[in-house]
Amino acid sequence: MYKNIVKENYAKVKGDDSVMWASVELVSELLEEIKEQNKERYWKFMRDTHELMYGRHFDKAYAEWQVEKMGHRSPDGHEHRGAHWTLEQTTEVYHKYKSKLPSEVNPYDFYVALNSQYHDYWCWAKSVFATDGEAEQAIIDGAVRFWFMDDDWPTPTKVWEYFKMRKS
């Protein structure tokens, strides 16, 4: 129905930014209600809209939301959720590896990739390496290779595509 209203009035709306922005404001208010009632549906809409507007790379808000959903359980049963590394920490590492990364990769893609790799491999790395520092470095090196240097998935948007495919 909303789409039909816009379609039928497109000629009138096309030249009037005030009508367009008023409509955007109404939709935005509705989305805030949806966010409270159905967070998953809200973020799916935001992911799809983000991709239409910005392409297949993370921004700060969406990266933080994605990392917030990550987690793993350690052998002792303790559950670990969210970011292990902060955006500031991963951005510092990103600048060290930037010359090896596809130019389209941004610090937010890197933040999501490193934290995902941490949750997937920390228990293994902790059991193999003598120190936490060595384990973390192995995870970082593995993340760079897996997410950004994978011949089987040669696009620089692997991080985005993977999480979109997972629908989470």
C-alpha positions, 0 to 999 in steps of 0.5 A: 500500500505504501509503495502504491501511494508513493508510485501514484504521487511520484511526479508530485513528490519528485520535485518536493524535498519537503514531502520526501523528507516528511515521508522518510520521517514517518517511516523512520518513526515506524521503524523505531517501533518495529525495532522495539517489537521485532529487533531481528526484522528491524536489523534485516531491513536496515541491512538490506537498506544499508546494502542498497545505499552503501554497498556490501561493507559495514559501517559503525552501527551495523558492525557493532550490532553484528559483533554484539551477536557473536559468541562462543562457549569455553571448555569450562562452560563460560559463555563469551559474547560480543567484542573481544577487541574494541573498534579502536584496537582492531582499527590499529591492527587494520592499519598494520595490514592495510597494504595487504587488504583489498582497497575496499575493505574498511575498518568496520569490515575488519572489526567484524572479521577479527571478532568473528575469528576470535569467537570461532578459534579462541578455544583452539588457539588457547590450547595450541599456543603458549601465550595469549599474545601468540594465540591472538596473533595466530587468530589475527593472521588467520582472519586476514587470510580467511576473510580477505585473501581467500582465493575461493571467495575473491571478492572484498565483501566476504565478511558482509556476504557471509553474515548476510547469508547467515541472516544474523 
